[in-house]
């Protein structure tokens, strides 16, 4: 009974304070019978993986304007989708996005399956994403556990086991509170609570609808939770990016292999990225100049320092790899962030 009352308190708070998000069906509309679009739920959840709401909003609006249905996305050119994704990072998500859209369109009639197990079989859909689609799109009482929910559960129960070891027990806490009524709104309510009230630093406990039941608030430990295991030191890798511009303004680019980091993305030819000094691997014969500044970027598992080399090459020169993209077809915004950083250093340099 206590869990039912807690869920009701949170839903009452959510009905009054829900965030307005472009992929969300507001609680008033949901209560009036407006069903969420599973395509928009799925797309937003894929985009939001390891990315902030603020970073995702414009990408989501651009994607849904250009590809308003899953069938539209399934029919898109791979290069167009990868270019539209550029800057969001974690590019395997974009490749799986297309694979999933095509499976849903070809094998499920363009409708995301309601069955939780079938959702889990889709490309790029893991336990969290499947639970989110089931709960938010179809009101199936699945347990949705993202970083916000983990933090809320750890504080609510004053759980001091460090993450990631705490995930199973935090999942159990979240499952015990998930109601049979309005589970989709409830899932979004817990996420909103973590994002706006039960924040990582300086939580606004005075505004929290769950404060009376919060063990960490009673014990004065909210600010130190959730505990996290020490992070491993990230290694630093080095590489070279070769930015060749032809005399007619065309830039030499190559598409990276589908597998691996930045897979399928357009970028500058370069050397391997390693912790040892990079081996020269110019893609075309030219007089290469090294820019004084380096392009620096941090990925999930390592820091990268790129030496940027530039060259101006004649029309008749043929590259060993990659191809020249005419100036009118080149858009820096189509490049992943690390490649854009290298390009920004060349302004006036090549």
Secondary structure by P-SEA (a helix, b strand, c coil): caaaaaaaaaaaaaacccccccccccaaaaaacccccaaaaaaaaaaaccccccccaaaaaaaaaacccaaaaaaccaaaaaaaacccccaaaaaaaaaaaaaaaacccccccccaaaaaacccccaaaaaaaaacccccbbbbbcaaaaaaaaaacccccccccaaaaaaaaaaaaccccaaaaaaaaaaaaaacccccccccccccccccccccccccccccccccccccbbbbbbbbbbbbbcccbbbbbbbcccccccccccccccccccccccccccccccbbbbbcbbbbbbcccbbbbbbccccccccccccccbbbbcccccccccccaaaaaaaaaacccc
